[in-house]
Amino acid sequence: MLDKIQKDREKRQSAWEAVINYFRKRSLYMLHYCTGCGAIELPPIMTSRWDMERFGIAPMATPRQADILLVTGYASQKTIKRLIYTYEQMPNPKWVLGFGSCTINGGIYWDSYNVINKLDRYIPIDLFISGCMPRPQSILSAMKKLQEMIGKGEAKGYERYKQNYEWYKKNQRKLLERETPFLDGGEK
Amino acid sequence: MKIKEMLENIKKEFPYIGTEIQEEKQARIYVCNDKFLNILTYLRNEKFEHLANIFAIDWIDEKEFEINYNLWSYEYLVSIIVKVRIPRDKAKIPTALNIWDHAQIYEREVHEFFGIEFIGNPDLSPLFLHNWKDLPPMRKDFDTEAFSRKAFDVGEREGEK
């Protein structure tokens, strides 16, 4: 009996989720974090050339009211701290788009002392857009893909962050709150 | 005044410097450590009043740092770089703060990225880097690749075996 109630509830909940997701994917506000390069690829997306608003995606000025965080290009050790603040201020559900090769593996800054290599180790990323730079078309296709994933309930980066919170925090702390040099013979 | 005459005038005043004309509007002056402040003061009084920046070069094979003062004259529209060589080990150089006030921030940056001590500069605290504990990163003996691997947990990349 109890089993049946539980199952019914789950069924109702998943149906409810599906309806919610259907509406969610058509109403997204995007916060773009453009300290790296590539912000110049966004104006054609927002304006009449490709016009992302016809898909229901609009730019947003504050993290408290945003759904998507778009991180363009490289993140340095100093910006990653601000990026984490921004990400944690956003309310659930939230999604992150990694834009450009630098968010995937460091790109051309792969051996730099200041550019972090895998952004996925510090905040959970739902979708990467590869390329250096990605063209506006690929950004648009990524947005459509993200909408598809949200509609199906596949984009669960924010839940991954909640479940693996300790792991993400450990990585962040290792970089930002270190007390000893990484290499031998440090300390000037 | 042509740049050639200008350098000859400077050379008359300071016979111990080396000069080199690079282009029509650009010249270099080589000078040793303990006398470069005289040159900078002289140049400032001779209408080279704009210190555009201070930068350092690490000549690791010669075990020397080279500090460069990039000067610009609005009067003659000529740029002069004053180059000072100092030994690399425990590098120290007097500050140019008494000649230009804004040398402070340039010296702070050079100190952060090369570890060069500017004697007389009151504030050499970190400026750009976040919580930096290793060797200053622009020195040639700092291994950026090894640092990147350790700090950002890269592991083995694809195609490397």
Contacts between the chains, C-beta under 8 A, distances in Angstrom:
chain1	res1	chain2	res2	distance
A	76	B	130	7.9
A	77	B	129	7.4
A	77	B	130	4.4
A	77	B	131	7.7
A	78	B	128	7.5
A	78	B	129	7.7
A	78	B	130	4.5
A	81	B	130	6.9
A	105	B	154	7.9
A	105	B	157	7.4
A	106	B	148	7.5
A	106	B	152	7.5
A	106	B	154	7.7
A	110	B	148	7.0
A	110	B	154	7.8
A	110	B	157	7.8
A	111	B	144	5.3
A	111	B	145	4.1
A	111	B	148	5.0
A	112	B	144	6.3
A	112	B	148	6.4
A	113	B	137	4.3
A	113	B	142	7.3
A	113	B	144	4.6
A	113	B	147	5.2
A	113	B	148	6.6
A	113	B	151	7.9
A	114	B	129	7.3
A	114	B	137	7.3
A	116	B	152	5.2
A	117	B	148	6.6
A	117	B	152	4.2
A	117	B	153	7.9
A	117	B	154	5.1
A	118	B	152	6.9
A	118	B	153	7.6
A	118	B	154	7.4
A	121	B	152	7.7
A	121	B	153	6.5
A	171	B	153	7.4
A	175	B	151	6.5
A	175	B	152	7.5
A	176	B	130	6.9
A	176	B	131	6.5
A	177	B	131	7.1
A	178	B	131	6.3
A	178	B	133	6.1
A	179	B	133	7.3
A	180	B	133	6.3
A	181	B	133	4.2
A	181	B	134	4.3
A	181	B	135	7.8
A	182	B	133	7.4
A	182	B	134	5.9
A	182	B	147	5.8
A	182	B	150	4.4
A	182	B	151	5.0
A	183	B	134	5.5
A	183	B	135	7.3
A	183	B	142	7.9
A	183	B	143	6.7
A	183	B	146	6.0
A	183	B	147	5.6
A	183	B	150	6.5
A	185	B	135	6.8
A	186	B	133	5.5
A	186	B	134	4.1
A	186	B	135	6.0
A	187	B	133	6.6
A	187	B	134	7.7
A	188	B	115	4.2
A	188	B	135	6.1
A	188	B	136	5.4
